[in-house]
């Protein structure tokens, strides 16, 4: 797909019987100070993704939001090479993935 697609009831229905968060990748603008991962200057979640998750592939994945992505702007290709591992809904996350998403204020 060359362009992002807006979420709609019709698009979500394409997931069929499974939760759409299991099969689609969702993106939204950075919420800045309204997000627990924003430290006042940058995205701590993007930093943890870029440093704690394993590299998926040496090549940058196709991405329709890279030009607007805060993680790419702050962490460059290190975030991109791990981004395919980031999903909204995971039914059985390994412990190391759970540690990545916890805000810095919560115990790891």
C-alpha positions in Angstrom: 0.0 0.0 0.0 1.4 3.4 -1.0 -0.7 5.6 1.3 -2.2 5.3 4.8 -5.9 4.4 5.0 -8.2 6.1 7.4 -9.8 3.7 9.9 -13.5 3.1 9.3 -16.0 0.5 10.2 -15.6 -1.0 6.7 -11.8 -1.2 7.0 -12.0 -2.8 10.5 -14.5 -5.3 9.3 -11.8 -6.6 6.9 -10.1 -8.2 9.9 -12.9 -10.8 9.9 -13.3 -12.7 13.1 -10.1 -11.5 14.8 -9.4 -8.3 16.6 -8.2 -5.7 14.0 -5.3 -4.8 16.3 -3.9 -8.3 15.6 -3.7 -7.8 11.8 -3.5 -4.1 11.1 -0.9 -1.5 11.9 -2.3 1.7 13.3 -0.5 5.1 13.5 -1.5 8.4 15.0 0.2 11.7 15.7 2.4 12.0 18.7 0.4 13.1 21.8 3.4 14.8 23.3 3.0 15.8 26.9 -0.4 13.9 27.0 1.5 10.6 26.7 3.2 8.7 29.5 6.1 7.9 27.2 6.9 11.6 26.4 9.7 12.8 28.7 9.3 16.5 27.8 11.7 16.4 24.9 11.4 13.0 23.2 9.6 9.7 23.1 11.0 7.3 25.7 9.0 4.5 24.1 10.7 5.0 20.7 14.0 5.0 22.5 13.3 1.7 24.2 12.0 0.2 20.9 15.2 1.3 19.2 17.5 -0.1 21.9 15.7 -3.0 23.5 14.0 -4.9 20.7 15.8 -7.1 18.3 16.4 -6.0 14.7 13.8 -7.5 12.4 15.7 -7.0 9.1 18.7 -5.2 7.9 16.6 -3.4 5.3 14.2 -0.6 6.2 10.6 -1.8 6.0 8.2 -0.1 3.6 6.6 2.7 5.6 3.9 5.3 4.6 4.4 7.5 7.7 8.2 7.7 8.0 8.3 11.3 6.9 6.0 12.1 9.9 7.2 9.5 12.4 8.6 10.9 15.7 10.5 7.6 16.3 12.3 7.9 13.0 13.0 11.6 13.5 14.5 10.9 16.9 16.1 7.4 16.5 16.4 7.1 12.7 16.7 3.7 11.1 17.3 2.0 14.5 13.6 2.4 15.3 12.5 1.5 11.8 14.3 -1.8 11.8 12.4 -2.8 14.9 9.0 -1.2 14.2 7.4 -4.3 12.6 7.6 -5.9 16.1 5.4 -3.2 17.6 1.8 -4.1 17.6 -1.2 -2.7 19.4 -2.6 -6.1 20.6 -0.5 -9.0 21.5 -2.2 -12.0 23.1 1.0 -13.7 24.4 3.8 -11.1 24.7 7.2 -12.4 25.8 8.5 -10.7 29.0 11.1 -8.7 27.1 8.4 -7.1 25.0 6.4 -6.2 28.0 9.4 -4.4 29.5 9.7 -2.2 26.5 6.2 -0.8 26.7 6.2 0.1 30.4 6.5 3.8 31.0 9.7 4.8 32.9 7.7 5.5 36.0 6.5 1.9 36.4 8.8 -1.0 37.7 10.4 -3.1 35.0 
